[in-house]
Amino acid sequence: MSVKIRLRRIGAKKHPFYRLVVADTRSPRDGKFIEILGTYDPMTEPVKLNIDQEKVKAWLKKGARPSDTARAFLIDLGLVPKESAKKRPTKPSKAEAAAAAAKAGASEPAAASPGGETAAATKGP
């Protein structure tokens, strides 16, 4: 079972309040969790963030992986080194993929079809 350290929303409508929890990756955002690690209240000025650092360290040693938002909080507290905050690889947009395909297609010679025509010539209007 893989676990994540993530936020669980428990606030009222238009007044968010979150708990930092350890949960199974398959459970929903506000569903079942294993343990509460802290709280986050973004509506106060300044923002309140209470985290039990010993519990977080223990779960990180056990292999829990923080979500992107939780990782940002843990980096601010110095519990996770900044180098480990790697961005997820993003898939290219459709325009970038089309441009890459066109560039790759332009560099390769057109393959002839069995009838002697090129692939571009066989496409209809």
Secondary structure, DSSP 8 states (H G I E B T S, - for coil): --EEEEEEE--BTTB--EEEEEEETTS-TTS--SEEEEEEETTSSS-EEEE-HHHHHHHHHHT-EE-HHHHHHHHHHTSS-GGG---------HHHHHHHHHHHHHHS---B-TTS-BTTTT---
